[in-house]
């Protein structure tokens, strides 16, 4: 435990050292604030402008969480369907791989043309970046189930449905959560990208307005907010995973 805490403090120390060096370089080199603001200027803007930024922050959180939930749900459904129906997996799996080779930022304008400026294209963008890691992780988890345990359950008379819900799915939970954690970090960025499609509020809108007015300090505020939200979202998923896996292991005992 002490070693883990020490490693955590090392990361904090390196981060503080990075900000200190950044601050010194900006001050000594007299770099214009519109080009590269100092961390102190960014912090000051974050504090003084928080009231105006909070609405954008809340909008992105709502959008990201909703899209994440939809993406995870679709990802799990797709993984279960592809796993239980091998002929569907053989036909669809290559298409899933190809879908991830299309840059979302390129696809975004087409979604606006097809579906307008409403909530639907935004949900599609977030879903596209969230569902794939969950689908791939879940499929890998299902395949890694112990063959011996499957054999024993079949000998005990378990049906294919019982085999899946009582063995394969619980066994795949750690792997599934790995995909969910990746999706959690993607969801906030996906929400920001989707807000560039014509939203009225959100961190993406805030960044666009800040960039157009050369308020680089506000752009950095938005960047750090995205990073903080991603970390918090990731931490929340880790906590849920620990509680669920702990409950599962207790139930097994």
C-alpha positions as CSV (number, residue, x, y, z in Angstrom):
1,X,0.0,0.0,0.0
2,X,2.8,2.4,0.9
3,X,4.6,1.6,-2.4
4,X,1.4,2.4,-4.4
5,X,1.0,5.7,-2.5
6,X,4.6,6.6,-3.2
7,X,4.1,6.0,-6.9
8,X,1.0,8.2,-6.8
9,X,3.0,11.0,-5.2
10,X,5.7,10.6,-7.8
11,X,3.2,11.2,-10.6
12,X,1.9,14.3,-8.8
13,X,5.4,15.6,-8.3
14,X,6.3,15.1,-11.9
15,X,3.1,16.9,-12.9
16,X,3.8,19.9,-10.6
17,X,7.4,20.0,-11.9
18,X,6.0,20.1,-15.4
19,X,3.7,23.0,-14.6
20,X,6.6,24.8,-12.8
21,X,8.9,24.6,-15.8
22,X,6.1,25.6,-18.1
23,X,5.4,28.7,-15.9
24,X,9.1,29.6,-15.8
25,X,9.6,29.3,-19.6
26,X,6.6,31.5,-20.3
27,X,7.7,34.1,-17.9
28,X,11.4,34.2,-18.8
29,X,10.8,34.0,-22.6
30,X,8.0,36.6,-22.3
31,X,5.7,34.5,-24.5
32,X,2.4,36.3,-25.4
33,X,-0.6,35.0,-23.5
34,X,-2.6,34.4,-26.7
35,X,0.2,32.1,-27.9
36,X,0.9,30.1,-24.8
37,X,-0.6,31.2,-21.4
38,X,1.2,30.3,-18.2
39,X,-0.4,27.7,-15.9
40,X,-1.2,30.5,-13.4
41,X,-3.2,32.4,-16.0
42,X,-5.1,29.2,-16.9
43,X,-5.9,28.5,-13.3
44,X,-7.0,32.1,-12.8
45,X,-9.3,31.9,-15.8
46,X,-10.7,28.6,-14.6
47,X,-11.6,30.1,-11.2
48,X,-12.9,33.5,-12.3
49,X,-14.8,32.1,-15.3
50,X,-16.2,29.0,-13.7
51,X,-19.7,30.3,-13.5
52,X,-19.9,30.8,-17.3
53,X,-18.1,27.5,-17.9
54,X,-20.2,25.4,-15.6
55,X,-23.2,25.3,-18.1
56,X,-20.9,24.0,-20.8
57,X,-19.4,21.5,-18.4
58,X,-22.7,20.1,-17.3
59,X,-24.0,19.9,-20.9
60,X,-20.9,17.8,-21.9
61,X,-21.3,15.5,-18.9
62,X,-25.0,14.8,-19.7
63,X,-24.2,14.2,-23.4
64,X,-21.2,12.0,-22.6
65,X,-22.9,9.9,-20.0
66,X,-26.0,9.3,-22.2
67,X,-23.9,8.4,-25.3
68,X,-21.6,6.2,-23.2
69,X,-24.6,4.3,-21.8
70,X,-26.0,3.7,-25.2
71,X,-22.6,2.8,-26.7
72,X,-21.9,0.2,-23.9
73,X,-25.4,-1.2,-24.3
74,X,-25.1,-1.6,-28.0
75,X,-21.5,-3.0,-27.6
76,X,-22.6,-5.7,-25.2
77,X,-25.6,-6.6,-27.3
78,X,-23.4,-6.9,-30.4
79,X,-20.8,-9.0,-28.6
80,X,-23.4,-11.4,-27.2
81,X,-25.1,-11.7,-30.6
82,X,-21.8,-12.3,-32.4
83,X,-20.7,-14.8,-29.9
84,X,-23.9,-16.9,-29.8
85,X,-24.3,-16.7,-33.6
86,X,-21.0,-17.7,-35.2
87,X,-22.3,-17.3,-38.8
88,X,-23.3,-13.7,-38.0
89,X,-19.9,-13.0,-36.5
90,X,-18.1,-14.3,-39.6
91,X,-20.2,-11.9,-41.7
92,X,-20.2,-8.8,-39.5
93,X,-16.9,-8.8,-37.7
94,X,-14.8,-7.5,-40.6
95,X,-17.4,-4.7,-41.0
96,X,-16.9,-3.7,-37.3
97,X,-13.1,-3.4,-38.0
98,X,-13.7,-1.3,-41.0
99,X,-16.1,1.0,-39.1
100,X,-13.3,2.0,-36.9
101,X,-11.1,3.1,-39.8
102,X,-13.4,5.9,-40.7
103,X,-12.3,9.1,-38.8
104,X,-15.2,10.4,-36.8
105,X,-14.3,14.0,-37.5
106,X,-14.8,13.2,-41.2
107,X,-18.1,11.4,-40.7
108,X,-19.5,14.2,-38.5
109,X,-20.5,16.5,-41.4
110,X,-22.3,13.7,-43.2
111,X,-24.3,13.0,-40.0
112,X,-25.4,16.6,-39.9
113,X,-26.5,16.4,-43.5
114,X,-28.4,13.1,-42.9
115,X,-29.9,13.8,-39.5
116,X,-29.8,17.6,-38.9
117,X,-28.4,19.4,-35.9
118,X,-30.4,17.6,-33.3
119,X,-29.4,15.1,-30.6
120,X,-29.3,12.1,-32.9
121,X,-26.1,12.8,-34.8
122,X,-24.4,13.5,-31.5
123,X,-25.5,10.2,-30.0
124,X,-24.3,8.4,-33.1
125,X,-20.8,10.0,-32.8
126,X,-20.4,9.0,-29.2
127,X,-21.8,5.5,-29.8
128,X,-19.4,4.9,-32.6
129,X,-16.4,5.7,-30.4
130,X,-17.8,3.8,-27.4
131,X,-19.3,0.5,-28.6
132,X,-16.3,-1.0,-30.4
133,X,-13.9,-1.4,-27.3
134,X,-16.8,-3.0,-25.4
135,X,-17.7,-5.4,-28.2
136,X,-14.1,-6.6,-28.8
137,X,-13.3,-6.9,-25.1
138,X,-16.5,-8.9,-24.4
139,X,-15.9,-11.2,-27.4
140,X,-12.4,-11.9,-26.1
141,X,-13.7,-12.5,-22.6
142,X,-16.3,-15.0,-23.8
143,X,-13.7,-16.9,-25.8
144,X,-11.3,-17.2,-22.8
145,X,-13.7,-19.1,-20.6
146,X,-12.1,-22.3,-19.3
147,X,-12.8,-25.3,-21.5
148,X,-12.7,-27.6,-18.5
149,X,-15.5,-25.6,-16.7
150,X,-17.6,-25.7,-19.8
151,X,-17.1,-29.5,-20.0
152,X,-18.1,-30.0,-16.4
153,X,-21.3,-27.9,-16.8
154,X,-22.3,-29.7,-19.9
155,X,-21.8,-33.0,-18.1
156,X,-24.1,-31.6,-15.3
157,X,-26.8,-31.1,-17.9
158,X,-26.4,-27.3,-18.4
159,X,-28.1,-25.8,-21.5
160,X,-26.4,-23.4,-23.8
161,X,-28.3,-20.5,-22.2
162,X,-27.3,-21.6,-18.7
163,X,-23.7,-22.1,-19.9
164,X,-23.6,-18.5,-21.1
165,X,-25.3,-16.7,-18.3
166,X,-23.9,-18.7,-15.4
167,X,-20.3,-19.2,-16.7
168,X,-19.2,-17.4,-19.8
169,X,-20.7,-14.0,-19.0
170,X,-19.5,-13.8,-15.3
171,X,-16.1,-15.1,-16.4
172,X,-15.8,-12.4,-19.0
173,X,-16.7,-9.5,-16.6
174,X,-13.1,-8.4,-15.9
175,X,-12.4,-8.3,-19.7
176,X,-15.7,-6.5,-20.4
177,X,-14.8,-3.9,-17.8
178,X,-11.5,-3.3,-19.5
179,X,-13.4,-2.4,-22.7
180,X,-15.9,-0.2,-20.7
181,X,-13.0,1.7,-19.1
182,X,-11.6,2.5,-22.5
183,X,-15.0,3.6,-23.7
184,X,-15.4,5.8,-20.6
185,X,-12.3,7.8,-21.6
186,X,-13.5,8.0,-25.2
187,X,-17.0,9.1,-24.3
188,X,-16.0,12.6,-23.1
189,X,-13.9,13.3,-26.2
190,X,-16.7,11.9,-28.4
191,X,-19.1,14.3,-26.7
192,X,-16.8,17.2,-27.4
193,X,-16.5,16.3,-31.0
194,X,-20.2,15.8,-31.3
195,X,-20.8,19.3,-29.9
196,X,-18.9,20.7,-32.9
197,X,-21.9,19.6,-35.0
198,X,-23.9,22.6,-33.9
199,X,-24.7,22.4,-30.2
200,X,-25.7,25.5,-28.2
201,X,-23.6,24.6,-25.2
202,X,-20.9,22.2,-24.2
203,X,-17.1,22.2,-23.8
204,X,-16.8,21.8,-27.6
205,X,-18.8,25.0,-28.1
206,X,-16.7,26.7,-25.4
207,X,-13.5,25.7,-27.1
208,X,-14.7,26.9,-30.5
209,X,-15.7,30.3,-29.1
210,X,-12.4,30.6,-27.2
211,X,-10.3,29.7,-30.3
212,X,-12.1,32.2,-32.5
213,X,-11.5,35.0,-30.0
214,X,-7.8,33.9,-29.4
215,X,-8.6,33.2,-25.7
216,X,-5.9,30.5,-25.5
217,X,-6.3,30.4,-21.7
218,X,-9.9,29.3,-22.1
219,X,-8.9,26.7,-24.6
220,X,-6.5,25.2,-22.0
221,X,-9.2,25.3,-19.4
222,X,-11.4,23.2,-21.7
223,X,-8.6,20.8,-22.4
224,X,-7.9,20.3,-18.7
225,X,-11.6,19.9,-18.0
226,X,-11.8,17.2,-20.6
227,X,-8.8,15.4,-19.1
228,X,-10.3,15.7,-15.6
229,X,-13.7,14.4,-16.6
230,X,-12.1,11.5,-18.4
231,X,-10.1,10.6,-15.3
232,X,-13.1,10.9,-13.0
233,X,-15.3,8.8,-15.4
234,X,-12.5,6.2,-15.5
235,X,-12.2,6.1,-11.7
236,X,-16.0,5.7,-11.4
237,X,-15.9,2.7,-13.7
238,X,-13.0,1.2,-11.8
239,X,-14.9,1.6,-8.5
240,X,-18.0,-0.1,-10.0
241,X,-15.8,-2.9,-11.3
242,X,-14.2,-3.5,-7.9
243,X,-17.6,-3.6,-6.2
244,X,-19.0,-6.0,-8.8
245,X,-16.1,-8.3,-9.0
246,X,-15.8,-8.4,-5.2
247,X,-19.5,-9.3,-5.0
248,X,-19.0,-12.0,-7.6
249,X,-16.1,-13.5,-5.8
250,X,-18.0,-13.4,-2.5
251,X,-20.9,-15.1,-4.2
252,X,-18.6,-17.8,-5.6
253,X,-17.3,-18.5,-2.1
